[in-house]
Amino acid sequence: MLHLKSLEEGLDIFKALASEVRIEIIKILSENNGMNMNELASRLNITNGALTSHIKKLEDCGIIVITNESAGHGNQKKCTVRLDKILIEVNPEEDVKNIYQTDVKVGHYSDYSVYPTCGLASGKAIIGEVDDTRYFAHPDRYDANLLWFTRGYVEYVIPNFIPSGQKIDQISISLEIGSEAPGYNDVWPSDISFFLNDRKVAVWTSPGDFGSVKGIFTPDWWFPNWNQYGLLKILVINGRGTFIDGLQVSDVTIADFQFDYHSTIKLKMEVEEDAQHVGGLTIFGKGFGNYNQDIAVRINYSPIADREEA
């Protein structure tokens, strides 16, 4: 998912989408899980030269990604849709001064209970041994930029350094996640539950464990037959409810927690053993996947007096 924080930020995207041919290209690629240039040109009944111009516009703004694949007559360029959703914030931030932002590394969890298949990796190597849960307690896990497990949970303490005398009005959490299948499986649903201070606020069903195309930032040493990237999800809890990618998923509001500058904030992500789809969880941090980010947190706050007067 691409998160645009303003309309101006999306100008290149809007221009790229202002073409019936390019819209048709996106549809065809999505339906066929990618396609090489020759096949795509034939499907659209246009020349390769005309197709190249359209593909470049879509690639430049990040809608599609091009990879080289080996074929019987040499290398061919394969086009694949990179984005599953585009989220646009139409209204500007009310007060950018009252925002605290921080990142949490994938390996900096405070608690866990996981089951194989499972493992951890830094940007350079696997940490310990795969499918050995003991390594989730190893000191090297702090260097992890990728973790995965079939069921269970990991929990993070979100740093809370908003100024004294302030209350929390909204928490936004952005992260790249997916399912966990042995090797990879693009169709492998998994129900991933999100908890804030042990209260379930949302459930999102990941559609798969993606590996048919290399992740843009996934290192070259990573195994080609393992998962490569996830989907960027944005979890927001505020005074109106809880939202994922702008769609309300529960009625739990930020007021249910009464968070302020003293509060400990814990985020837990769990694949519950009684879920309908027990398909695991993979969390991608910097140096892996398609977005090159850790777990990004943004906290909106305001004076406690405002709450008391209300």
C-alpha positions in Angstrom: 0.0 0.0 0.0 1.1 3.5 -0.8 0.3 6.2 1.9 0.0 9.7 0.4 -0.1 12.3 3.2 -1.3 15.1 0.8 -2.9 15.5 -2.7 0.3 17.2 -3.9 2.4 14.2 -3.0 0.2 12.1 -5.4 0.5 14.2 -8.5 2.8 11.7 -10.3 0.4 8.8 -9.4 -2.6 10.7 -10.6 -0.9 11.5 -13.9 0.1 7.8 -14.4 -3.5 6.7 -13.8 -4.9 9.2 -16.2 -4.8 6.8 -19.1 -7.2 4.0 -20.0 -4.3 2.0 -21.4 -2.4 2.1 -18.2 -5.5 1.3 -16.2 -5.9 -1.8 -18.4 -2.2 -2.7 -17.9 -2.7 -2.7 -14.1 -5.8 -4.9 -14.4 -4.1 -7.4 -16.7 -1.0 -7.6 -14.5 -3.1 -8.0 -11.3 -5.3 -10.8 -12.9 -2.2 -12.7 -14.1 0.2 -12.1 -11.2 2.5 -10.4 -13.6 3.4 -10.8 -17.2 6.4 -10.3 -19.5 6.6 -7.4 -21.9 6.0 -9.4 -25.0 2.9 -11.2 -23.6 1.5 -7.9 -22.3 2.0 -6.0 -25.7 0.3 -8.9 -27.5 -2.6 -8.9 -25.0 -3.1 -5.1 -25.5 -2.5 -5.3 -29.3 0.1 -2.5 -29.2 3.7 -2.4 -30.1 6.5 -3.0 -27.6 7.7 0.6 -28.1 4.3 2.0 -27.2 4.1 -0.3 -24.2 7.5 0.7 -23.0 6.3 4.3 -22.6 3.3 3.3 -20.5 5.3 0.9 -18.4 8.0 3.6 -17.6 5.3 6.0 -16.3 3.9 3.2 -14.0 7.3 2.1 -12.9 8.5 5.7 -12.1 5.7 6.3 -9.6 6.0 2.9 -8.0 2.8 1.3 -9.2 4.6 -1.6 -10.9 8.0 -3.2 -10.6 10.1 -4.8 -13.4 12.3 -7.8 -12.8 14.4 -9.9 -15.2 13.4 -13.5 -15.6 15.2 -16.3 -17.5 13.5 -17.7 -20.5 14.3 -20.1 -23.3 15.6 -17.3 -25.5 17.4 -15.3 -22.8 16.3 -12.8 -20.2 12.9 -11.2 -20.4 11.4 -8.3 -18.4 8.5 -9.3 -16.2 6.1 -6.6 -15.0 4.3 -7.0 -11.7 1.9 -4.7 -9.8 3.6 -3.5 -6.6 0.7 -1.7 -4.9 -2.4 -3.3 -3.5 -3.9 0.0 -2.2 -3.4 3.7 -2.3 -4.4 5.7 0.8 -4.7 9.4 0.4 -5.1 11.9 3.2 -7.2 14.7 1.7 -7.2 16.9 4.9 -3.9 18.3 6.1 -2.7 17.6 9.7 -4.5 20.0 12.1 -1.4 20.7 14.2 1.9 19.1 13.1 3.6 20.4 16.2 1.6 18.1 18.5 2.9 14.8 17.0 5.5 12.5 18.4 7.0 10.0 15.9 9.2 7.0 16.5 10.3 3.7 14.9 10.5 0.3 16.6 12.8 -2.2 15.2 11.4 -5.7 14.3 13.7 -7.4 16.8 12.9 -5.1 19.8 9.8 -7.0 21.0 9.3 -7.2 24.8 7.5 -10.5 24.9 6.7 -13.4 22.6 5.3 -16.9 22.3 5.8 -18.5 18.8 5.6 -21.8 17.1 7.5 -23.1 14.0 7.9 -22.5 11.2 9.7 -19.5 12.7 12.9 -17.5 12.6 14.8 -14.2 12.6 17.1 -12.5 10.2 19.3 -9.4 10.2 20.3 -7.6 7.1 23.3 -9.9 6.8 22.3 -13.4 7.9 19.8 -15.7 9.6 20.0 -15.3 13.4 20.7 -18.7 15.0 18.7 -21.6 13.5 15.4 -21.5 11.7 12.4 -23.3 13.5 14.2 -23.1 16.9 12.1 -20.9 19.1 15.0 -20.5 21.6 16.6 -17.9 19.3 13.8 -15.5 19.9 15.4 -14.9 23.2 19.0 -14.7 21.9 20.7 -11.3 22.3 21.3 -11.0 18.6 17.5 -10.8 18.0 17.8 -7.0 18.7 19.5 -6.8 15.2 16.6 -8.6 13.5 15.0 -6.8 10.5 12.7 -9.8 9.7 10.8 -12.3 11.8 8.3 -15.0 11.1 6.2 -17.6 12.8 3.2 -19.9 12.2 1.1 -19.0 15.2 1.6 -17.2 18.5 2.5 -13.6 19.1 5.1 -10.9 19.5 4.5 -7.8 21.7 6.3 -4.4 21.5 6.4 -1.6 24.0 5.8 1.6 22.1 8.1 4.4 23.3 6.0 7.2 24.9 7.9 10.4 25.2 5.1 12.9 24.6 5.5 16.1 26.7 4.4 16.2 30.3 0.8 17.2 30.8 -0.4 15.8 27.5 -3.0 13.2 26.6 -2.9 10.9 23.5 -5.6 11.6 20.9 -4.6 9.2 18.2 -2.0 6.4 17.6 -1.0 5.5 14.0 1.1 2.4 13.4 2.5 1.6 9.9 4.3 -1.7 9.2 4.9 -4.2 6.4 3.5 -7.6 7.2 2.2 -10.8 5.5 1.4 -14.5 6.2 4.0 -17.3 6.9 3.9 -20.4 4.7 6.7 -23.0 4.3 8.8 -21.4 1.6 6.2 -19.1 0.2 2.6 -19.2 -1.0 0.9 -16.2 -2.6 -2.5 -17.6 -1.6 -2.1 -18.4 2.1 -4.7 -16.4 4.2 -3.9 -15.6 7.9 -6.0 -13.8 10.5 -3.7 -11.4 12.3 -5.1 -9.9 15.5 -3.8 -6.6 16.9 -4.0 -5.9 20.6 -3.3 -2.6 22.4 -2.6 -3.2 26.1 -4.1 -6.7 25.9 -7.4 -5.4 24.3 -8.1 -6.6 20.8 -8.7 -3.7 18.6 -8.5 -5.2 15.1 -8.2 -8.3 12.9 -6.8 -8.2 9.4 -6.7 -11.2 7.1 -3.4 -11.3 5.2 -4.1 -12.8 1.7 -0.7 -14.6 1.4 3.0 -15.1 1.9 4.5 -13.4 -1.1 7.6 -14.7 -2.8 7.0 -15.0 -6.6 8.8 -11.6 -7.1 11.9 -10.5 -5.2 11.3 -7.8 -2.6 12.6 -4.4 -3.7 14.8 -4.1 -0.6 15.2 -7.8 0.3 19.0 -8.5 0.3 20.6 -10.6 -2.4 21.7 -13.3 0.0 18.1 -14.1 1.0 16.7 -17.4 -0.3 14.8 -17.0 -3.5 12.3 -19.7 -2.6 11.3 -17.9 0.7 9.0 -15.0 1.3 10.1 -11.7 -0.3 7.8 -8.9 0.8 4.5 -8.1 2.6 1.8 -5.5 2.4 2.0 -2.1 4.1 -0.8 -1.7 6.6 -1.7 1.4 8.6 -3.5 0.8 11.9 -5.1 3.9 13.4 -7.0 4.2 16.7 -8.6 7.6 17.5 -11.7 9.1 19.0 -13.9 7.6 16.3 -12.8 4.0 16.4 -10.1 1.7 15.0 -9.2 1.7 11.3 -6.9 -0.2 9.0 -6.0 1.6 5.8 -8.8 4.1 6.4 -11.6 1.5 6.8 -13.1 1.2 10.3 -12.6 -2.3 11.7 -13.8 -1.9 15.3 -15.6 0.5 17.7 -12.7 0.6 20.1 -11.6 4.2 20.6 -8.5 5.9 22.0 -10.7 7.1 24.9 -11.1 3.5 26.1 -7.5 3.5 27.1 -7.1 7.0 28.7 -3.5 7.2 27.5 -1.4 10.1 28.6 2.3 11.0 29.0 2.6 8.5 31.9 1.1 5.5 30.0 2.8 2.3 29.0 1.7 1.4 25.5 2.0 -2.2 24.3 1.3 -3.4 20.8 0.8 -7.2 20.3 0.3 -9.0 17.0 -1.0 -12.5 17.2 -2.1 -15.4 15.1 -4.5 -17.1 17.5 -4.7 -20.9 17.4 -8.5 -20.8 17.1 -8.5 -18.3 14.2 -10.3 -19.3 11.0 -7.1 -18.9 9.1 -4.0 -19.9 11.0 -1.5 -18.8 8.3 1.3 -17.2 10.4 2.8 -13.8 10.5 5.9 -12.2 8.9 7.1 -8.7 9.9 9.4 -6.9 7.5 11.7 -4.2 8.7 14.4 -2.0 7.1 16.4 -3.8 4.5 13.6 -6.3 3.6 10.4 -6.2 1.6 9.1 -3.3 -0.5 9.0 -0.4 1.9 12.4 -0.3 3.8 10.9 0.8 7.1 10.7 -0.5 10.6 7.4 -0.4 12.7 6.6 3.3 12.3 4.6 5.0 15.1 2.9 8.4 15.1 1.2 9.8 18.3 -1.1 12.8 18.2 -1.4 14.5 21.5 -3.0 17.6 23.2 -3.1 19.1 26.7 -4.9 17.1 29.4 -6.9 20.2 30.3 -8.7 19.9 27.0 -10.1 16.5 28.0 -11.1 17.7 31.5 -12.9 20.7 30.1 -14.8 18.6 27.6 
